[in-house]
Amino acid sequence: MFGNSRIRREGQGVHNRDPVADLLRKLKASKTLQHITNITNTSKIMAPSLEDTSVSNGVDSYAKSPATRVVIPTPIHPTRSLQFLEKLNGEGNNTTHHPLQAKVKLRVGIVGAGLGGLSCAIALARRGHEVVVFEQATKLGEVGAGIQIPSNSARLLQSWGLEPFLGPHVVEPDGMTFRRWENGDPIGYTKLVPDFRENFKAPYYVVHRAHFHTALYERALELGVTVKVASRVEEYDTAAPSLKLANGEEFNADLIVAADGVKSAARKLVLGGKDAPVRSTGFAAYRATVDVEKMKADPELSWLLEKPSLNIWIGEDRHVMTYTIAAGKSFNMVLSHVDATDPLTWKPETAIPDMRREFSGWDSRLVKIINMIEKTIKWPLLSGPALKTWIAPGKKVLIMGDAAHAMVPYMSQGAAMAVEDGGALATVLSLIDDASEIPAALESFEKERIKRGGAMQQASLLNGKLWHFADGPEQRLRDESMRPEVEGRSFSWSANQWSDPVTQWWAYGYDAEEEMEIAWARDQESTKSY
């Protein structure tokens, strides 16, 4: 179910990494290298030349003799034209990637056993570190319904050995269809299967949050991670570093990672005593699920369940994202709308009628589904400000995940960024030769992840603009830009960021572990030059 490619993908015009050098790093460890000669400093790669194919008596003898090969110089321009060469390596299937083990085994405390904290614990433990996770709740669990696992996150999870735990619960949608608010007509489309697997060597999944969380928890335990519930952290000692719990217990470590969410207590400490809390975006979302059996019984709605897919209705100041979860047994809905009121004034008892009123007059089929919702929870949509640092004084305590870069869910990348954070941190810590290098490693991590997380925050907010135009010239031009996707025509750009080639490769082709290796090497080289 999961693939196992570790080759990074590049977004055209976004990165200047050399794709041939990327490929060769992997080929060095494969049998393909036996067919490549005269390679110096990964600057050249040999490939079959049709021009040099020998022909005898009118019969192509290419297959009867060793291939004549020509040198392909390393491109210095951004390109994906050599991606086809990945097939030389026989891109693998469902095997767990065995990571570089840390040279310096650390004792790490993680505060928060949510999706981000457990992901970080897995990433660290599989590289040989001792990891203890502290969770203030008395019982583990995730609130909410569906969540998306995009390819940039799935690629890491697959290599971390999540398949046995996550696989039975995920749904892999064929594609994502954008629909006009009033009638449901398709106005945009992103093909996910097989395109995302082929391009990014990882699937695009949707799953129930509880199933995702349980899978991470079970994999963490399998790797030897200790998870302590009812363990609220009251004090941080950034110099030691150490933690003091509400029950009086103290925990000393080499490193403390705070993955304590949007209301992070550690963030204030990291920022020198003055917090930078998350901000309201003026949007809220109703989250709910509908029994698929009810939908199957209605001919007007059953077509939505014929194959796994994401459907999103977009209109002025509102949108509704839908997909099946729980292995197709439940229909997940996220109904986003403008709402600048104080969440303290929201009344659970009026949530259902309030939600229905927000989408009155929309596509009658969508309204029919909304009327099937029996209970819902309304959430404010928040976004974090750009932080100047994620590392506390002393360079031994840091924040990550929503504590560092909370974002609206309009790119479906919030949890994925936390997974990337964990992968990047574990990677850079595996590259140090001595514990004294921890501060430098954290600084390198911070620089890379602030850049990536901040850009994803902005991409998410951009969708909040693109999807919510009132009917008018902007809306018509947006829909026109997405029309080729629906009609199956080629295109070079799109207002749909899931399909726009540059955005797509930047978002889903990014490999957090590999990018961290590059950043660390670059920073080390820069240090040597001074």
N, C-alpha and C positions, 0 to 999 in steps of 0.2 A: 504493500500500500504506500509505503514511503520510498522515495528514491534516496541516493546517497552521494550526489555530486558535491564536491568541495571546490569546484572551479567557480571563480567569481564571474558575474555578468556585468557588462558595462552599459550605462545609459549614454547614448550618443550625445556628445556635446557637454556631458556632465563631468566625466572623469577623464584623466589623461593617463590612466594605467595602461600598460602594454598588454593587450589580450594574448599575444603570442607567448610572452614571458609567463603569464598566468598558466597557460596551457602546458608549457614545457615543465613547469614545476611539478605538475601532476604526472606528466609523461615520464619523467625521470624514474618514477617508482613503478612504471608499468612495462609490460612486454613490448609496447609500441616503440620504446627507445631502441630496441634491437634493429628497427628499420629506419632509424634516423642517424645520420652521420654528419661529420664536419660541423658540429654545433659548437660555437665558441661564445661563452658568456651569455647563453640563452638569447643570442641576437639573431639567429637564423633557424629556420625550420625547413625540413625537406618535405616535399609533397609531390605526388605524381604529376607528370607533365604530359598532357595529351599530345602536345607538339612533338615530344621525343619518343612517343610510342612507336616501337618498331613494327613494320608491316612486311610480311614475306609472302610472295605468290598470291597477293590479294587477300591474305588471311591475317587478321589481327593476332599477333603473337604476344600481345601484352601480358596475357595471363600465363604464357608458357615460360617466360623468362623474368628475371628480377626487374622490377620497375626502374626505369630511368627517372631520376628525381632531380628537381631543380630547387634552387635556393629561393625562399621567399623572405626578403628583407623585413626586419621588424618595422611595422608601421609606426610612425610618430604622430599620426593624426587619430582622433577618436574614430573607431570603426568596430563593427561587429561582422565584417565580411569574412572573417576566418573562423567564425563560430562552428561551421560545419566540421572542422577538424576535430571537434570534441568526440565525434563518432569513432575516430581512430582508437580512442581509449575505451570503447565499449562501455559507455555510461552505465553504471551499475544499478542494481535494484536494492531491495530492502535489507541493507546491512548497517549496523551501527558503526559510526565513524569512531576510530580509536584515537583519542587526542594525544597531543604532546603532554607528557606528565610534567608537573611542576618540578623544577629543580629545588625549590625551597618550599617545603610543606608548611603551610600556615594554619593557625587556628583562627577561624573566622566566625564572628557572631552576626547573625542577620536578624533585624528587628522587623517583624511582619511576615506572616505566612500566607499572604495573598498570592496571586498569580506571579507577580514580579519577584517576591521574596523566595518562593519555591523554585522558580526558574533559575534564579541566581545560585541557590543552594545546589541544584543539580549540576549546573555548569562548573561550579567550584569543586564539588565532591568528585566528579568524574576525572578531575585532573590531580587528585590525590590530597586535597586539603581536608582538614577536619572542620566540619560545619555544624553549628548549632543555631536553630531558628527559634526565636521567641515570639509568641503570639499572645496578645492580651485577651482575646476571646476564650471562653471556656470550652468552646467546641468549634472545630474547623468547618467551614462552609462558605459558599459564595451566594450572594444575593443577586437576583436578576434572572435573565433567561438566556437568550442566544448571544454568541460572540463569534466573530470571524477570526480565522487563523490564516492570514495571507502567506504567500509563498516565502517571503523573506524570513518570517517566523517559523513556518513549517519546516524549512530547510534545516534550521538549527535543531528544532525538536526531534526531527527524524534522526539526526546524527547523534542525539543524546539518548536514544533508546526508548522513546515514548510510544512506539508503535503498539506493543502489546497492551498498553494501558489506555491509549487514546483511540486506537483504530476502530474498536467495535461501536463507538459512539458518534463518530464524525459523519458528516454528509459532505460530499464533494459536488457542488453545483456545476451544471454544464456551462452556465453563463449568467451574466447580469443584464437585465433589461431595464432601461429607464423609460417610464411611461408618463404620458401627459395626464395631469391631475384630473381633468374633467371627464375623460372618456377612457383612459387607460391605453390609448394608442401608443405603440412603441416609438420612441424618439431617439434612443441610443442603445447600444449593445456592446458588451465586452464578452468575447468568447473565452471561457476559462479552461475548458477541456476540449482538446488536449494541449492547447497553446501554452498555458502556464507551466505545466509539467515539462513540456519540450523546451521552452525558453529559459525557465528559471530552475529546472530540475527539482521541483517540489510542487505539491498540490496546493490548491486554495480550498480551505475547509471552512465549514461552519459547524458549531457544536454548542451544546448547552454549557453555560459557564460552570455549573456544578460538576459536570463530567470532566471538563478541562481541569478544574482544580483538583479533583480526586486523582486524575491521571498523574498530575505533577507530584502530588503528595506521595502516591504509591511508588513512583520512580525514585523520589528523594529517599524514601525509607530503604529501598532496595540498594541504594548507593551508600548507605550507612549514615545518612544525615539524621541528626537528632532534632525532633520538633517538639517544643515545650509549649503547651497551651496554658491559659490562665497565668501568663507570665508577662505582666505589664511592666514596661521599663519606666523607671522614675528618674534615673540620673545617668548621664553620660560623662565619662572621664576621657576627654579627647587626648590627653597626654599619654595615658597608660598603654593602650586604650582599655576601657572596661565599662561594664554596665552594672547598674544596681537596680534590682527588681523591687516591686512593691512588697513582696514577701520577705525582703531582706537579703535575698540571695545576691551574690556578686559573681560576675563573669569576666574573667580577664582573657584577652585575645591579642593577636597580632594586628587584627583589622576588624572594624565594626562597619557593617553596611546597613543603613536605615532604608528599608523599603516599606515605609509606614503610611503610604497613601497621600491623598490630597490634603488631609488635615495633619500632615507630618509634624510631630513634636521636634524632630531632629533638625528640620530645615532652619528654624530660628537659631539653633546652636551653630549650624554651619555658616549662617550669614552674619555671625558676630553679635547676635542678640536681638536683631530686628528682623522679624519675619517678612516674607514677601508672599502672602497668601494667594491662593488661586482666586480668579475673578469670574464674576458672572458674565456670560456672553449675551444675555438677553434671550436665550433659547432654553427650552425645557423639552423633555421627551417622556411620553407615556410608553412603558414597556409592558408587553402582555404576550400571552400565547393563546392559541385557539386549537381546540381538538380537531385533528384532521378528519376524523370520521364524520363530523358535522359538515365539513366542507365537501367531502366526497359524495355526500347524499344530495348535494345541490348541483345540478347540471351547469349552472351559471358560474360555479366556483371550482368544480372538480378539475378543470383544465390546468389550474395552477399547481396541481399535485402530480401531473402526468410524468414529470421528470424533475429532478432536483434543480432548482434555479433560484436566483435572487431577483426580486422585482422591486423596483423603487418608483413610486409615484411622486412627482415633483411639481410644485406650484408655488404661488406667492407666499413667502414666509413660512412654508410648511413642506414636509415630505414624509412619506411612509416607506420604511424599508421592511421587506418581508423575506423569509426563507424558512425552510423546514429544518428542525433540529431533532435531537434524541433519536438518531437513526431514522428520521422521517416520520416519527410518530406525533410530532407537535409542530404547529405553525407559529413561528416567532414573528412578532411585530414590534417595530420601534417607530413611534409616531411623534415626530419633531415639530415644534411650532414656536412662534415668538411668544415670550412670556417674561416680562421684566419685573414681575411682582415678587415679593418676599416669600421664599419657600415656607416660612413660618406661618403664613396665612393660608396655605393650601389645605384643603379639607379632604381627607380620604373618602368620606362618604359621598362627596359630589364628583369624584374623579371620573366615573363612568359617563354621566351626562355632560360634564365639561369636555371630555375627550370627543364625544360624539358631536358636540356643537362645533368644535374646532374644524371638523372635516365634513360638515354639512354641505351638500351640493357637489361633492367630489364624485368621481366615477362610482356609479351605482353598485357595481360589483364590490368595490373596495368598501363602500359604506355598509354593504351587507355583511362583510367579514367583521368590520368594526363592531357591528351590532351583536356579533356572536361573543364578543369579549365579556367575560363574567367578572373579572377582577383585573386591576391594573395598579401600577405604581408610577408615580410621576417623579422624575428626577430633574434637577437643574443641570444644565450643561455648562461646565466650567473649563477654563483654560488658564494655565499657569504663566506668569510673566517670565521673561528671559532672566535667568539668574546669573550673577557674576561668577559664582563658584558653586560647586557641589561638594567641596571638601572642607572639613572643619580645620581650624588651626591645629597644628600638630601632625597633619597629613596622615592620620590613621583612622579617621571616621569620615564616611561619605554618605550621600543620599543618592537614590536612583529611582527609576520608575515614576509613578505619578507624583511622588514627593518632589521630584526634580523637574518634570516636564508634562504635567497634566494637559490633556488636549481634548477637544470635542471629538465625538466619534465619527466624524464625516469622512475620514479616510479609513476607518476601521483599523487603526494602527496603534491605539493606546496600549493594549496588552503586548502587541508585537514589539513596541519600542522597549518595554520592560524586559522582554525575552532577549532582545538584542543587547541591552545593557548588561545583563548577566553573562552572556556569551563573551562580550568584549572585555569585561572585567576579568573573567577567568583566563582569557587568552593572555592579556598583558601580564598578569601575575605568574603565568607559567613561563614567561620569558626572562624573568629577573634571576640573577645569580646569587643574590644575597638579600636578606630582609631589609638592609639599609636602602635598597632601591625601591621600596614600597612607595615613598612619596613621589619619586619620579614617575613610577608606573601609574599612579593615580592621576597625576597631572596630565599624562599622555592620554589616559582614558577620558578624563574630563574634557579635554580639548576636542577629541573626536566625537564624543557623545553629545556635547552641547551643540555642536554644529549639526549633527544628524537629527537630534530631538527637536531642536528649534525649527529646522526646516520642515519637519513633519507637522509640527504645530501650525505653521503657516499654511501648509498645503491643506490641512484639515479645515482651517478657517476659510480658506478660499472656496472650498466646496459649499460652505454655508452661504456664500454669495452666489455662486454659479447655479445652484439648484433652486434658489428662492426668488428669482426674478418674477415680477408681476408680468402678466401678458403685455407685450409691447415689443419695441424694436430689439432690445437686448435678448429677450426670450426667443424671438424668432431667429435671430442670428445664432444664438446658442444651439437651438434645435437643428438649424441648417448645418452647423459644423459637425453634428453627430449623425446626420442622415446617412452618410456613406457606411457607417457601422451597421445600420439596419438593413441597408440595401445590398450589403456584401461587396461594396466597392472599396478600392484601396484608398488610404488617406495618410497624410504625413503629420497631422495634428488634429486634436479634438478637444472640445470643452469637457469631455468625459475623462477625468484624470485616471480612471482605470484603464482606458484605451489609449490615451495620448502617448505616443511612443517614448518620448523623452521622460515624461513623468513615470510611466509604467516601469521602465528599466531602472530608473533611479530608485523607485519605491521597492520593487519586488526583486530586482536583481542584485541588491546590496547584500553583501556577506559581512556581517558584523565582526566575525572572528578574523576573517582575512584582512579586512580593513584595519582592524586593531593591530595586527602584525605589521602592516605597512606603516601605520602611524608611529608605532614604537621604534621601528628601524629608522624612520626618518628623524624622529626626535633624538635618538641616540647619535645619529650621524651629525645632526646639527650641534649637539653638545660637544662632540669631539672637535668640531671645526673652530670652537671658540677658545 
